Amino acid sequence: MTDLLSSISLKKRLQGGITEIILVTRSGNEAIENHFDAHYELRHRLEKKGKETILGTVKNIIPDHVTVTSVRQRDALGLGHAVHCAMYLLKNEPFSVLLPDVLVLDQESRDKNYSFAEMTDARNETGIGQVMVECVGGQIQMTDALHELVKLDGLNASETDAGIFDYGNKQGFLSANLAVDMRDPETKQPIKTLIQKSCW
């Protein structure tokens, strides 16, 4: 992997027009905050060694027009609580909730993340909240907060055809990495060769 899955996931959301990112973290998650911060020492070393390709990935994690803020969630009281911890920064503006260990990998033929951009456009046009759902086994599950939103303002659900990978577990992590690397011309063939040679 030339890029962290979290960076790939974030880049796809930036294509949907996000200009402000609020990370909700807990103690021990400083690595996530640091990943999206400026790395002056690392940049200097890479420039000195002429590692331009790697330097480009380090420099371009967050575009200049995007701001990143971090908020602490003292106790793990669920996703709704995490959003509540960031409410004072949201200022009653529309927002998206992106899970840090879920990668939504859209169809390869699309220039940008169609699923997310489509939801952003729909929210801007209708003023109604949007939720991306993946239909698994004929069931679509919604949280209590989304049920409340339906009662108050309404909510539109869009079923996505994107690949969704929960990389918070071993199988999802491996699947997400393989899916991303099979799209990379540098890694696609070596992966195929390894699988063929190993007879798995």
FIVEX-844680 format. One record per atom (N, C-alpha, C): atom name; residue number from 1; z, x, y negated. Coordinates in Angstrom, 2 decimals. Atoms other than C-alpha are relative to their C-alpha. Example, Ala and Ser with C-alpha at 12.3 -4.5 7.8 and 13.67 -1.06 7.14 Angstrom:
# FIVEX-844680
{site N 1 {0.00 0.89 1.19}}
{site CA 1 {7.80 12.30 4.50}}
{site C 1 {0.00 0.90 -1.20}}
{site N 2 {-0.06 -0.82 1.19}}
{site CA 2 {7.14 13.67 1.06}}
{site C 2 {0.73 -0.77 -1.09}}
This chain:
# FIVEX-844680
{site N 1 {0.00 0.85 1.19}}
{site CA 1 {0.00 0.00 0.00}}
{site C 1 {0.00 0.88 -1.24}}
{site N 2 {0.03 -0.72 1.26}}
{site CA 2 {-0.97 1.33 -3.41}}
{site C 2 {0.79 -0.73 -1.08}}
{site N 3 {-0.71 0.81 0.99}}
{site CA 3 {0.99 -1.39 -5.17}}
{site C 3 {1.06 -0.82 0.71}}
{site N 4 {-1.02 0.86 -0.59}}
{site CA 4 {4.19 -3.32 -4.55}}
{site C 4 {-0.51 -1.43 0.06}}
{site N 5 {0.40 1.40 -0.12}}
{site CA 5 {3.68 -6.87 -3.33}}
{site C 5 {0.44 -0.80 -1.21}}
{site N 6 {-0.49 0.73 1.18}}
{site CA 6 {5.79 -8.08 -6.26}}
{site C 6 {-0.93 0.22 -1.20}}
{site N 7 {0.93 -0.27 1.09}}
{site CA 7 {3.36 -6.39 -8.68}}
{site C 7 {-1.29 -0.77 0.19}}
{site N 8 {1.23 0.74 -0.29}}
{site CA 8 {0.36 -7.95 -6.96}}
{site C 8 {0.20 -1.47 -0.32}}
{site N 9 {-0.31 1.40 0.26}}
{site CA 9 {2.00 -11.37 -7.11}}
{site C 9 {0.06 -0.27 -1.49}}
{site N 10 {-0.15 0.16 1.44}}
{site CA 10 {2.86 -10.90 -10.78}}
{site C 10 {-1.35 0.09 -0.71}}
{site N 11 {1.31 -0.15 0.64}}
{site CA 11 {-0.63 -9.71 -11.74}}
{site C 11 {-0.84 -1.26 0.13}}
{site N 12 {0.76 1.23 -0.19}}
{site CA 12 {-2.13 -12.86 -10.27}}
{site C 12 {0.50 -1.10 -0.92}}
{site N 13 {-0.54 1.01 0.91}}
{site CA 13 {0.20 -14.99 -12.40}}
{site C 13 {-0.39 0.30 -1.44}}
{site N 14 {0.42 -0.36 1.35}}
{site CA 14 {-0.68 -13.04 -15.54}}
{site C 14 {-1.41 -0.48 -0.27}}
{site N 15 {1.36 0.52 0.16}}
{site CA 15 {-4.26 -14.11 -14.92}}
{site C 15 {0.02 -1.48 -0.35}}
{site N 16 {-0.14 1.41 0.34}}
{site CA 16 {-3.01 -17.67 -15.33}}
{site C 16 {0.49 -0.22 -1.43}}
{site N 17 {-0.35 0.12 1.41}}
{site CA 17 {-1.96 -16.95 -18.93}}
{site C 17 {1.45 0.23 -0.35}}
{site N 18 {-1.41 -0.26 0.30}}
{site CA 18 {1.71 -15.99 -18.66}}
{site C 18 {0.12 1.19 -0.94}}
{site N 19 {-0.20 -1.10 0.96}}
{site CA 19 {2.83 -13.83 -21.61}}
{site C 19 {1.46 0.43 -0.11}}
{site N 20 {-1.42 -0.36 0.03}}
{site CA 20 {6.60 -13.77 -21.10}}
{site C 20 {0.56 -0.13 1.41}}
{site N 21 {-0.58 -0.02 -1.34}}
{site CA 21 {8.44 -12.86 -17.90}}
{site C 21 {1.51 0.13 -0.13}}
{site N 22 {-1.46 -0.08 -0.05}}
{site CA 22 {12.12 -13.53 -17.29}}
{site C 22 {0.38 0.25 1.45}}
{site N 23 {-0.47 -0.33 -1.34}}
{site CA 23 {13.53 -11.78 -14.23}}
{site C 23 {1.44 -0.46 0.13}}
{site N 24 {-1.38 0.41 -0.27}}
{site CA 24 {16.63 -13.44 -12.81}}
{site C 24 {0.46 0.80 1.21}}
{site N 25 {-0.41 -0.92 -1.05}}
{site CA 25 {18.43 -10.80 -10.79}}
{site C 25 {1.51 -0.07 0.24}}
{site N 26 {-1.42 -0.11 -0.31}}
{site CA 26 {21.78 -10.08 -9.18}}
{site C 26 {0.36 1.47 0.07}}
{site N 27 {-0.47 -1.37 -0.13}}
{site CA 27 {23.87 -6.95 -8.90}}
{site C 27 {-0.64 0.63 1.24}}
{site N 28 {0.65 -0.69 -1.11}}
{site CA 28 {22.08 -4.44 -6.71}}
{site C 28 {-1.52 -0.13 -0.03}}
{site N 29 {1.46 0.19 0.10}}
{site CA 29 {18.58 -5.57 -7.78}}
{site C 29 {-0.60 0.78 -1.18}}
{site N 30 {0.48 -0.76 1.15}}
{site CA 30 {18.16 -2.96 -10.52}}
{site C 30 {-1.38 0.59 0.24}}
{site N 31 {1.31 -0.59 -0.32}}
{site CA 31 {15.13 -1.53 -8.71}}
{site C 31 {-1.14 -0.91 -0.47}}
{site N 32 {1.04 0.93 0.45}}
{site CA 32 {13.15 -4.69 -9.56}}
{site C 32 {-0.17 0.12 -1.51}}
{site N 33 {0.08 -0.15 1.46}}
{site CA 33 {14.01 -4.40 -13.26}}
{site C 33 {-0.65 1.33 -0.35}}
{site N 34 {0.54 -1.33 0.28}}
{site CA 34 {13.23 -0.67 -13.22}}
{site C 34 {-1.49 0.08 0.30}}
{site N 35 {1.41 -0.05 -0.38}}
{site CA 35 {9.88 -1.24 -11.52}}
{site C 35 {-0.89 -0.48 -1.14}}
{site N 36 {0.82 0.55 1.07}}
{site CA 36 {8.62 -3.29 -14.47}}
{site C 36 {0.29 0.63 -1.36}}
{site N 37 {-0.33 -0.72 1.24}}
{site CA 37 {10.04 -0.90 -17.07}}
{site C 37 {-0.98 1.16 -0.19}}
{site N 38 {0.85 -1.18 0.26}}
{site CA 38 {8.24 2.05 -18.71}}
{site C 38 {0.58 1.21 0.73}}
{site N 39 {-0.42 -1.17 -0.77}}
{site CA 39 {8.38 5.27 -16.68}}
{site C 39 {-0.56 1.26 -0.65}}
{site N 40 {0.54 -1.10 0.79}}
{site CA 40 {7.91 8.05 -19.22}}
{site C 40 {-0.03 1.33 0.77}}
{site N 41 {-0.03 -1.27 -0.76}}
{site CA 41 {8.99 10.96 -16.97}}
{site C 41 {-1.07 0.03 1.07}}
{site N 42 {1.01 0.08 -1.05}}
{site CA 42 {6.78 9.81 -14.11}}
{site C 42 {-1.40 0.08 -0.59}}
{site N 43 {1.32 -0.07 0.65}}
{site CA 43 {3.83 9.27 -16.45}}
{site C 43 {-0.33 1.43 -0.40}}
{site N 44 {0.21 -1.39 0.44}}
{site CA 44 {4.27 12.77 -17.88}}
{site C 44 {-0.35 0.90 1.18}}
{site N 45 {0.28 -0.83 -1.19}}
{site CA 45 {4.38 14.36 -14.41}}
{site C 45 {-1.39 -0.27 0.56}}
{site N 46 {1.32 0.36 -0.53}}
{site CA 46 {1.29 12.46 -13.25}}
{site C 46 {-1.12 0.50 -0.91}}
{site N 47 {0.99 -0.51 0.95}}
{site CA 47 {-0.61 13.38 -16.42}}
{site C 47 {-0.17 1.50 0.17}}
{site N 48 {0.01 -1.46 -0.15}}
{site CA 48 {0.34 17.03 -15.95}}
{site C 48 {-0.73 0.43 1.27}}
{site N 49 {0.63 -0.32 -1.28}}
{site CA 49 {-0.88 16.99 -12.32}}
{site C 49 {-1.42 -0.56 0.11}}
{site N 50 {1.35 0.57 -0.02}}
{site CA 50 {-4.10 15.13 -13.20}}
{site C 50 {-0.18 -1.15 0.99}}
{site N 51 {0.05 1.13 -0.94}}
{site CA 51 {-3.27 12.15 -10.96}}
{site C 51 {-0.33 -1.28 -0.77}}
{site N 52 {0.42 1.10 0.87}}
{site CA 52 {-5.25 9.68 -13.06}}
{site C 52 {0.04 -1.36 0.66}}
{site N 53 {0.02 1.30 -0.68}}
{site CA 53 {-5.63 6.93 -10.44}}
{site C 53 {1.40 -0.58 0.13}}
{site N 54 {-1.39 0.45 -0.14}}
{site CA 54 {-1.90 6.72 -9.71}}
{site C 54 {0.59 -0.29 -1.38}}
{site N 55 {-0.50 0.19 1.36}}
{site CA 55 {-1.14 7.08 -13.42}}
{site C 55 {-0.43 -1.36 -0.55}}
{site N 56 {0.50 1.29 0.46}}
{site CA 56 {-3.32 4.04 -14.14}}
{site C 56 {0.80 -1.16 0.55}}
{site N 57 {-0.78 1.10 -0.59}}
{site CA 57 {-1.33 1.87 -11.73}}
{site C 57 {1.40 -0.05 -0.60}}
{site N 58 {-1.34 -0.04 0.60}}
{site CA 58 {1.97 3.02 -13.26}}
{site C 58 {-0.03 -0.53 -1.43}}
{site N 59 {0.10 0.41 1.40}}
{site CA 59 {0.82 2.46 -16.84}}
{site C 59 {-0.28 -1.49 -0.15}}
{site N 60 {0.51 1.37 0.17}}
{site CA 60 {-0.73 -0.94 -16.23}}
{site C 60 {0.76 -1.05 0.79}}
{site N 61 {-0.79 1.00 -0.73}}
{site CA 61 {2.07 -2.74 -14.38}}
{site C 61 {0.14 -1.26 -0.86}}
{site N 62 {-0.15 1.12 0.94}}
{site CA 62 {2.74 -4.93 -17.43}}
{site C 62 {-0.88 0.27 -1.22}}
{site N 63 {0.84 -0.18 1.19}}
{site CA 63 {0.07 -5.37 -20.15}}
{site C 63 {0.85 -0.01 -1.27}}
{site N 64 {-0.73 -0.12 1.26}}
{site CA 64 {1.13 -4.67 -23.74}}
{site C 64 {0.38 -1.34 -0.61}}
{site N 65 {-0.27 1.30 0.64}}
{site CA 65 {0.97 -8.35 -24.78}}
{site C 65 {1.04 -0.83 0.77}}
{site N 66 {-0.97 0.74 -0.82}}
{site CA 66 {3.50 -9.38 -22.09}}
{site C 66 {1.39 0.60 -0.19}}
{site N 67 {-1.38 -0.46 0.13}}
{site CA 67 {7.26 -9.19 -22.64}}
{site C 67 {0.78 -0.28 1.29}}
{site N 68 {-0.83 0.16 -1.19}}
{site CA 68 {9.80 -8.75 -19.84}}
{site C 68 {1.47 0.03 -0.42}}
{site N 69 {-1.43 0.11 0.28}}
{site CA 69 {13.43 -9.86 -20.11}}
{site C 69 {0.71 -0.19 1.33}}
{site N 70 {-0.76 0.14 -1.23}}
{site CA 70 {16.12 -9.72 -17.46}}
{site C 70 {1.30 -0.75 -0.26}}
{site N 71 {-1.21 0.81 0.09}}
{site CA 71 {18.99 -12.17 -16.88}}
{site C 71 {0.75 0.15 1.32}}
{site N 72 {-0.80 -0.12 -1.21}}
{site CA 72 {21.86 -11.85 -14.40}}
{site C 72 {0.43 -1.36 0.54}}
{site N 73 {-0.56 1.16 -0.71}}
{site CA 73 {22.75 -14.53 -11.85}}
{site C 73 {1.21 0.54 0.75}}
{site N 74 {-1.22 -0.60 -0.56}}
{site CA 74 {26.36 -13.73 -11.00}}
{site C 74 {0.23 -0.39 1.45}}
{site N 75 {-0.20 0.47 -1.37}}
{site CA 75 {26.51 -15.84 -7.84}}
{site C 75 {-1.30 -0.61 0.53}}
{site N 76 {1.21 0.56 -0.61}}
{site CA 76 {23.74 -16.82 -5.42}}
{site C 76 {0.24 -1.48 0.31}}
{site N 77 {-0.25 1.43 -0.15}}
{site CA 77 {23.97 -20.57 -5.96}}
{site C 77 {-1.29 -0.80 0.08}}
{site N 78 {1.26 0.69 -0.21}}
{site CA 78 {20.35 -21.40 -5.29}}
{site C 78 {-1.02 0.21 -1.11}}
{site N 79 {1.11 -0.17 0.93}}
{site CA 79 {17.01 -21.46 -7.05}}
{site C 79 {0.21 -0.77 -1.30}}
{site N 80 {-0.26 0.80 1.20}}
{site CA 80 {18.00 -24.25 -9.44}}
{site C 80 {0.99 0.70 -0.92}}
{site N 81 {-1.00 -0.73 0.79}}
{site CA 81 {21.00 -22.19 -10.57}}
{site C 81 {-0.64 1.22 -0.66}}
{site N 82 {0.69 -1.16 0.58}}
{site CA 82 {18.76 -19.15 -11.10}}
{site C 82 {-0.80 -0.42 -1.24}}
{site N 83 {0.75 0.51 1.16}}
{site CA 83 {16.53 -21.22 -13.41}}
{site C 83 {0.97 -0.34 -1.12}}
{site N 84 {-1.01 0.35 1.00}}
{site CA 84 {19.65 -22.53 -15.18}}
{site C 84 {0.50 1.24 -0.76}}
{site N 85 {-0.45 -1.25 0.64}}
{site CA 85 {20.74 -18.92 -15.87}}
{site C 85 {-0.95 0.47 -1.09}}
{site N 86 {1.01 -0.42 0.98}}
{site CA 86 {17.51 -18.39 -17.83}}
{site C 86 {-0.30 -1.07 -1.05}}
{site N 87 {0.34 1.13 0.88}}
{site CA 87 {17.53 -21.74 -19.68}}
{site C 87 {0.09 0.35 -1.48}}
{site N 88 {-0.16 -0.31 1.44}}
{site CA 88 {18.75 -20.27 -22.98}}
{site C 88 {-1.18 0.80 -0.54}}
{site N 89 {1.19 -0.74 0.44}}
{site CA 89 {15.63 -18.08 -23.08}}
{site C 89 {-1.26 -0.87 0.02}}
{site N 90 {1.18 0.84 -0.15}}
{site CA 90 {13.23 -20.88 -22.17}}
{site C 90 {-0.28 -0.86 -1.23}}
{site N 91 {0.14 0.74 1.27}}
{site CA 91 {13.86 -22.82 -25.43}}
{site C 91 {-0.84 -1.27 0.17}}
{site N 92 {0.68 1.28 -0.24}}
{site CA 92 {12.54 -26.07 -23.95}}
{site C 92 {-1.53 0.13 0.10}}
{site N 93 {1.43 -0.25 -0.17}}
{site CA 93 {9.10 -24.49 -23.38}}
{site C 93 {-0.39 -0.19 1.47}}
{site N 94 {0.45 0.06 -1.41}}
{site CA 94 {6.99 -25.01 -20.22}}
{site C 94 {0.20 1.36 0.66}}
{site N 95 {-0.21 -1.27 -0.71}}
{site CA 95 {7.72 -22.39 -17.56}}
{site C 95 {-0.45 -0.14 1.45}}
{site N 96 {0.35 -0.06 -1.43}}
{site CA 96 {6.74 -21.34 -14.06}}
{site C 96 {1.12 0.70 0.74}}
{site N 97 {-0.97 -0.66 -0.86}}
{site CA 97 {9.10 -20.42 -11.26}}
{site C 97 {-0.78 0.72 1.09}}
{site N 98 {0.69 -0.81 -1.00}}
{site CA 98 {7.77 -17.57 -9.13}}
{site C 98 {1.04 0.69 0.86}}
{site N 99 {-0.98 -0.61 -0.89}}
{site CA 99 {9.69 -16.46 -6.09}}
{site C 99 {-0.36 1.46 0.23}}
{site N 100 {0.28 -1.44 -0.07}}
{site CA 100 {10.04 -12.66 -5.85}}
{site C 100 {-0.49 0.47 1.36}}
{site N 101 {0.40 -0.45 -1.33}}
{site CA 101 {9.38 -12.52 -2.12}}
{site C 101 {-1.08 -0.89 0.62}}
{site N 102 {1.11 0.83 -0.49}}
{site CA 102 {6.41 -14.89 -1.89}}
{site C 102 {-1.28 0.45 -0.69}}
{site N 103 {1.31 -0.38 0.52}}
{site CA 103 {2.81 -13.78 -2.31}}
{site C 103 {-0.98 -1.14 0.27}}
{site N 104 {1.04 1.01 -0.13}}
{site CA 104 {0.16 -16.43 -2.97}}
{site C 104 {-1.32 0.74 -0.18}}
{site N 105 {1.23 -0.80 0.00}}
{site CA 105 {-3.10 -14.70 -2.06}}
{site C 105 {-1.18 -0.95 0.09}}
{site N 106 {1.08 0.98 0.10}}
{site CA 106 {-6.01 -16.84 -3.21}}
{site C 106 {-1.23 0.48 0.75}}
{site N 107 {1.24 -0.32 -0.69}}
{site CA 107 {-9.45 -16.95 -1.64}}
{site C 107 {-0.64 1.24 -0.62}}
{site N 108 {0.53 -1.29 0.44}}
{site CA 108 {-11.13 -13.54 -1.87}}
{site C 108 {-1.18 -0.14 -0.96}}
{site N 109 {1.22 0.18 0.81}}
{site CA 109 {-14.27 -14.94 -3.53}}
{site C 109 {0.30 -0.36 -1.45}}
{site N 110 {-0.34 0.44 1.35}}
{site CA 110 {-12.38 -16.03 -6.65}}
{site C 110 {0.40 1.17 -0.88}}
{site N 111 {-0.28 -1.10 0.93}}
{site CA 111 {-12.14 -13.80 -9.72}}
{site C 111 {1.47 0.07 -0.38}}
{site N 112 {-1.42 0.02 0.36}}
{site CA 112 {-8.61 -14.89 -10.59}}
{site C 112 {0.72 -0.98 0.90}}
{site N 113 {-0.76 0.88 -0.86}}
{site CA 113 {-5.82 -16.83 -8.97}}
{site C 113 {-0.30 -1.44 -0.37}}
{site N 114 {0.48 1.36 0.27}}
{site CA 114 {-7.53 -20.21 -8.89}}
{site C 114 {1.15 -1.00 0.06}}
{site N 115 {-1.08 0.97 -0.20}}
{site CA 115 {-4.48 -22.08 -7.61}}
{site C 115 {0.94 -0.03 -1.20}}
{site N 116 {-0.96 -0.06 1.09}}
{site CA 116 {-2.14 -20.87 -10.33}}
{site C 116 {-0.65 -0.36 -1.34}}
{site N 117 {0.70 0.31 1.25}}
{site CA 117 {-4.70 -21.02 -13.16}}
{site C 117 {-0.29 -1.50 -0.10}}
{site N 118 {0.27 1.44 -0.03}}
{site CA 118 {-5.62 -24.57 -12.11}}
{site C 118 {1.25 -0.79 -0.37}}
{site N 119 {-1.25 0.68 0.33}}
{site CA 119 {-1.97 -25.62 -12.27}}
{site C 119 {0.35 0.16 -1.47}}
{site N 120 {-0.28 -0.25 1.41}}
{site CA 120 {-1.54 -24.00 -15.70}}
{site C 120 {-0.88 -0.88 -0.88}}
{site N 121 {0.92 0.84 0.77}}
{site CA 121 {-4.63 -25.78 -17.03}}
{site C 121 {0.40 -1.48 0.08}}
{site N 122 {-0.40 1.41 -0.18}}
{site CA 122 {-3.45 -29.12 -15.57}}
{site C 122 {1.25 -0.31 -0.81}}
{site N 123 {-1.23 0.21 0.79}}
{site CA 123 {-0.02 -28.72 -17.20}}
{site C 123 {-0.34 -0.08 -1.49}}
{site N 124 {0.37 -0.01 1.41}}
{site CA 124 {-1.62 -27.90 -20.56}}
{site C 124 {-0.75 -1.27 -0.40}}
{site N 125 {0.80 1.20 0.29}}
{site CA 125 {-3.97 -30.89 -20.34}}
{site C 125 {0.82 -1.29 0.05}}
{site N 126 {-0.72 1.26 -0.22}}
{site CA 126 {-1.50 -33.52 -19.11}}
{site C 126 {1.42 -0.02 -0.56}}
{site N 127 {-1.39 -0.05 0.43}}
{site CA 127 {1.91 -32.30 -20.26}}
{site C 127 {0.96 -0.32 1.13}}
{site N 128 {-0.81 0.35 -1.17}}
{site CA 128 {3.16 -33.14 -16.75}}
{site C 128 {0.22 1.25 0.85}}
{site N 129 {-0.32 -1.14 -0.86}}
{site CA 129 {4.92 -30.59 -14.54}}
{site C 129 {-0.89 0.05 1.23}}
{site N 130 {0.86 -0.22 -1.16}}
{site CA 130 {2.93 -29.12 -11.66}}
{site C 130 {0.78 0.76 1.07}}
{site N 131 {-0.60 -0.75 -1.09}}
{site CA 131 {3.99 -27.87 -8.27}}
{site C 131 {-1.09 0.32 1.02}}
{site N 132 {0.95 -0.40 -1.02}}
{site CA 132 {1.94 -25.90 -5.77}}
{site C 132 {0.66 -0.20 1.35}}
{site N 133 {-0.58 0.26 -1.32}}
{site CA 133 {2.50 -27.06 -2.21}}
{site C 133 {-0.92 0.50 1.09}}
{site N 134 {0.74 -0.38 -1.19}}
{site CA 134 {1.46 -25.77 1.14}}
{site C 134 {0.38 -0.99 1.08}}
{site N 135 {-0.26 1.01 -1.01}}
{site CA 135 {1.15 -28.46 3.77}}
{site C 135 {0.09 0.67 1.37}}
{site N 136 {-0.22 -0.63 -1.30}}
{site CA 136 {2.65 -27.15 7.01}}
{site C 136 {0.51 -1.06 0.97}}
{site N 137 {-0.43 0.97 -1.00}}
{site CA 137 {2.88 -29.37 10.06}}
{site C 137 {0.05 -1.42 -0.52}}
{site N 138 {0.05 1.36 0.54}}
{site CA 138 {2.05 -32.43 7.98}}
{site C 138 {1.16 -0.34 -0.91}}
{site N 139 {-1.16 0.29 0.84}}
{site CA 139 {5.24 -32.08 5.93}}
{site C 139 {-0.04 0.83 -1.27}}
{site N 140 {-0.14 -0.70 1.28}}
{site CA 140 {5.65 -31.19 2.27}}
{site C 140 {1.42 -0.24 -0.47}}
{site N 141 {-1.39 0.14 0.37}}
{site CA 141 {9.22 -30.48 1.19}}
{site C 141 {0.19 0.31 -1.48}}
{site N 142 {-0.28 -0.20 1.42}}
{site CA 142 {10.55 -30.74 -2.37}}
{site C 142 {1.50 0.10 -0.20}}
{site N 143 {-1.43 -0.16 0.29}}
{site CA 143 {13.87 -29.72 -3.86}}
{site C 143 {0.52 -1.17 -0.80}}
{site N 144 {-0.64 1.07 0.78}}
{site CA 144 {16.34 -32.04 -5.53}}
{site C 144 {-0.43 0.04 -1.47}}
{site N 145 {0.39 -0.11 1.41}}
{site CA 145 {15.36 -30.70 -8.96}}
{site C 145 {-1.38 -0.60 -0.23}}
{site N 146 {1.34 0.56 0.14}}
{site CA 146 {11.73 -31.66 -8.40}}
{site C 146 {0.04 -1.53 0.11}}
{site N 147 {-0.16 1.46 -0.10}}
{site CA 147 {12.80 -35.15 -7.32}}
{site C 147 {0.47 -0.58 -1.33}}
{site N 148 {-0.49 0.46 1.29}}
{site CA 148 {14.68 -35.49 -10.61}}
{site C 148 {-1.11 0.04 -1.05}}
{site N 149 {1.10 -0.12 0.95}}
{site CA 149 {11.65 -34.28 -12.56}}
{site C 149 {-1.00 -1.14 0.17}}
{site N 150 {0.91 1.12 -0.27}}
{site CA 150 {9.51 -36.94 -10.89}}
{site C 150 {0.53 -1.26 -0.69}}
{site N 151 {-0.60 1.18 0.63}}
{site CA 151 {11.95 -39.61 -12.15}}
{site C 151 {-0.12 0.03 -1.52}}
{site N 152 {-0.02 -0.13 1.46}}
{site CA 152 {12.02 -38.27 -15.72}}
{site C 152 {-1.38 0.03 -0.63}}
{site N 153 {1.28 -0.24 0.68}}
{site CA 153 {8.54 -37.05 -16.63}}
{site C 153 {-1.22 -0.16 0.89}}
{site N 154 {1.13 -0.03 -0.91}}
{site CA 154 {6.38 -37.27 -13.54}}
{site C 154 {-0.27 1.42 0.46}}
{site N 155 {0.29 -1.32 -0.56}}
{site CA 155 {5.05 -34.41 -11.47}}
{site C 155 {-1.28 -0.10 0.81}}
{site N 156 {1.23 -0.05 -0.78}}
{site CA 156 {1.65 -33.51 -10.06}}
{site C 156 {0.12 1.09 1.05}}
{site N 157 {0.00 -1.00 -1.08}}
{site CA 157 {1.36 -31.72 -6.72}}
{site C 157 {-1.44 0.34 0.35}}
{site N 158 {1.34 -0.46 -0.38}}
{site CA 158 {-1.70 -29.63 -5.88}}
{site C 158 {0.13 0.81 1.28}}
{site N 159 {-0.03 -0.75 -1.25}}
{site CA 159 {-2.23 -28.52 -2.32}}
{site C 159 {-0.93 1.20 -0.15}}
{site N 160 {0.79 -1.22 0.15}}
{site CA 160 {-3.47 -24.94 -2.27}}
{site C 160 {-0.61 0.43 1.32}}
{site N 161 {0.61 -0.58 -1.20}}
{site CA 161 {-5.84 -23.29 0.14}}
{site C 161 {0.23 1.51 0.05}}
{site N 162 {-0.31 -1.44 0.02}}
{site CA 162 {-4.44 -19.86 -0.72}}
{site C 162 {0.88 0.36 1.20}}
{site N 163 {-0.92 -0.49 -1.03}}
{site CA 163 {-2.68 -17.74 1.87}}
{site C 163 {1.36 0.22 -0.65}}
{site N 164 {-1.35 -0.15 0.56}}
{site CA 164 {1.08 -17.88 1.26}}
{site C 164 {0.83 0.81 0.98}}
{site N 165 {-0.75 -0.92 -0.84}}
{site CA 165 {3.22 -15.05 2.59}}
{site C 165 {1.42 0.15 -0.52}}
{site N 166 {-1.41 -0.20 0.34}}
{site CA 166 {7.02 -15.02 2.55}}
{site C 166 {0.36 1.39 0.49}}
{site N 167 {-0.27 -1.37 -0.45}}
{site CA 167 {7.63 -11.27 2.59}}
{site C 167 {1.48 0.37 -0.08}}
{site N 168 {-1.43 -0.24 -0.09}}
{site CA 168 {11.39 -11.69 2.66}}
{site C 168 {0.45 0.19 1.45}}
{site N 169 {-0.33 -0.27 -1.40}}
{site CA 169 {11.20 -11.25 6.44}}
{site C 169 {-1.06 0.96 0.56}}
{site N 170 {0.89 -1.04 -0.55}}
{site CA 170 {9.51 -8.67 8.72}}
{site C 170 {-1.43 -0.50 0.22}}
{site N 171 {1.32 0.52 -0.31}}
{site CA 171 {6.63 -10.86 9.86}}
{site C 171 {-0.80 -0.29 -1.28}}
{site N 172 {0.67 0.30 1.25}}
{site CA 172 {5.81 -12.09 6.36}}
{site C 172 {-0.37 1.25 -0.78}}
{site N 173 {0.25 -1.27 0.70}}
{site CA 173 {6.09 -8.58 4.91}}
{site C 173 {-1.22 0.70 0.59}}
{site N 174 {1.14 -0.63 -0.68}}
{site CA 174 {3.69 -7.17 7.51}}
{site C 174 {-1.29 -0.78 -0.26}}
{site N 175 {1.17 0.84 0.21}}
{site CA 175 {1.29 -10.12 7.15}}
{site C 175 {-0.54 0.14 -1.43}}
{site N 176 {0.42 -0.13 1.40}}
{site CA 176 {1.23 -9.85 3.33}}
{site C 176 {-0.68 1.35 -0.25}}
{site N 177 {0.59 -1.33 0.18}}
{site CA 177 {0.57 -6.11 3.44}}
{site C 177 {-1.37 0.09 0.66}}
{site N 178 {1.30 -0.03 -0.69}}
{site CA 178 {-2.22 -6.52 5.99}}
{site C 178 {-1.05 -0.81 -0.75}}
{site N 179 {0.94 0.85 0.72}}
{site CA 179 {-3.83 -9.35 4.04}}
{site C 179 {-0.51 0.68 -1.26}}
{site N 180 {0.39 -0.71 1.22}}
{site CA 180 {-3.84 -7.31 0.83}}
{site C 180 {-0.85 1.22 0.34}}
{site N 181 {0.73 -1.23 -0.34}}
{site CA 181 {-4.97 -4.08 2.49}}
{site C 181 {-1.34 -0.25 0.67}}
{site N 182 {1.30 0.32 -0.59}}
{site CA 182 {-7.78 -5.81 4.37}}
{site C 182 {-1.03 -0.37 -1.08}}
{site N 183 {0.92 0.24 1.12}}
{site CA 183 {-9.26 -6.61 0.94}}
{site C 183 {-0.34 1.30 -0.74}}
{site N 184 {0.19 -1.28 0.67}}
{site CA 184 {-9.09 -2.97 -0.15}}
{site C 184 {-1.02 0.83 0.77}}
{site N 185 {1.03 -0.76 -0.70}}
{site CA 185 {-12.26 -1.00 0.70}}
{site C 185 {0.51 1.32 0.59}}
{site N 186 {-0.53 -1.28 -0.49}}
{site CA 186 {-10.18 2.19 1.16}}
{site C 186 {0.83 -0.16 1.28}}
{site N 187 {-0.91 0.16 -1.14}}
{site CA 187 {-7.84 0.71 3.77}}
{site C 187 {-0.51 -0.95 1.08}}
{site N 188 {0.47 1.01 -0.95}}
{site CA 188 {-9.81 -2.05 5.49}}
{site C 188 {-0.47 0.62 1.32}}
{site N 189 {0.54 -0.59 -1.22}}
{site CA 189 {-11.72 0.12 7.97}}
{site C 189 {1.05 0.78 0.80}}
{site N 190 {-1.05 -0.69 -0.77}}
{site CA 190 {-8.78 2.41 8.89}}
{site C 190 {0.93 -0.96 0.75}}
{site N 191 {-0.85 0.99 -0.68}}
{site CA 191 {-6.70 -0.70 9.72}}
{site C 191 {-0.72 -0.55 1.22}}
{site N 192 {0.78 0.52 -1.13}}
{site CA 192 {-9.48 -2.13 11.90}}
{site C 192 {-0.07 1.03 1.12}}
{site N 193 {0.09 -1.08 -1.01}}
{site CA 193 {-9.87 1.23 13.67}}
{site C 193 {1.32 0.16 0.73}}
{site N 194 {-1.33 -0.13 -0.61}}
{site CA 194 {-6.11 1.50 14.29}}
{site C 194 {0.25 -1.12 1.00}}
{site N 195 {-0.22 1.15 -0.88}}
{site CA 195 {-5.97 -1.99 15.79}}
{site C 195 {-0.87 0.11 1.26}}
{site N 196 {0.90 -0.14 -1.15}}
{site CA 196 {-8.99 -1.33 18.02}}
{site C 196 {0.46 1.10 0.95}}
{site N 197 {-0.45 -1.12 -0.82}}
{site CA 197 {-7.66 2.03 19.23}}
{site C 197 {1.30 -0.31 0.74}}
{site N 198 {-1.33 0.26 -0.58}}
{site CA 198 {-4.18 0.69 19.90}}
{site C 198 {-0.03 -1.09 1.06}}
{site N 199 {0.13 1.10 -1.00}}
{site CA 199 {-5.40 -2.28 22.02}}
{site C 199 {1.19 -0.95 -0.07}}
{site N 200 {-1.14 0.89 0.16}}
{site CA 200 {-2.65 -4.51 20.60}}
{site C 200 {-0.36 -1.43 0.32}}
